[in-house]
Amino acid sequence: MKRFKLLIVFSVLLLQSCTAQTKKINGISFVSSREAVNESHIKPVVNVNANYAAVMPFGFIRSLDYPDIVFNTSRQWYGETRGGAKQYIEALYKSNIKVMLKPQIWIRRGAFTGFIEMNNEADWELLEKSYSKFILEYAQLAQEMKVEIFCIGTELEKFIENRPDYWHNLIIEVKKLYKGKLTYAANWDEFKRTPFWNDLDYIGVDAYFPVSNSKTPTVAECLEGWKTHKQTILELSNKNNKPILFTEFGYRSVDYSGKEPWKSDRSMISVNMDAQTNTTQALFETFWREDWFSGGFIWKWYHNHEASGGEQNSRFTPQNKPVEDLIKTHYGLHK
């Protein structure tokens, strides 16, 4: 562990000496839990030098072709509800952590939200009505709490592709309620086709781009793997004259972490801390120095820090892993 820490600090300090320091959105994705949070849960967020947190209430759908979104029910975890989201925001604000409110959809059995698609016009209209009720509820909360950023959706490509006019109109309705900054969290292979970036303040990308096929990717391999993706991202930023925000980014502490970073397959259990650290460092080196890049939110951060992550954990969270020190040092340079 000491060797990892020394290498991380040295690498980031070397980067500091070569680049101008710029203030960024240094965010964590704060996972909704069963309980309210307090200062002890927020302190580790402060300690990692984060200045933003994504708060993520949820709505639920039975299947990919089912039009009714259920939310704010007694069957949900506290943090997934409006009341829980409000309490989380209040707790974060007490520690001067800014907030992106990011309501999301969960489909039974974890089906990918990008494939939500109705079978007929009647169901599309029902889905639109249901989604508007869901998202405008949280737009109201965002305004009430004076949240800095509001995210109008996450990885909903087929919904957007089939109903673009609805989304343009939804943004108009959101703006009637909420006066802060707006974004949408497009999947890494979706963002180039999202039709309404000019209506928002940030081009939001869930940045799970493939950058290396190696079992333990090196920083150099990942830097090379980012070159084409970075150019595409920059071109879209220039075309729309909008900054880029990584609404999610991160890697699992597992073999081949840079090959298909979006995978959360629980059969992937070969723990590899170097893979997570190297891929994360390459992402920081590729983007955080750019003035057209606003920052991002690491996926993902649990409220109970002491019991989360650790050196036997192969999941996304950076908590209690070598990569946490990298994030802390790097975020500290761009506060």
Order of alpha helices (4+ residues) and beta strands (2+ residues): alpha-beta-alpha-beta-beta-beta-alpha-beta-beta-alpha-beta-alpha-alpha-beta-beta-alpha-beta-alpha-beta-alpha
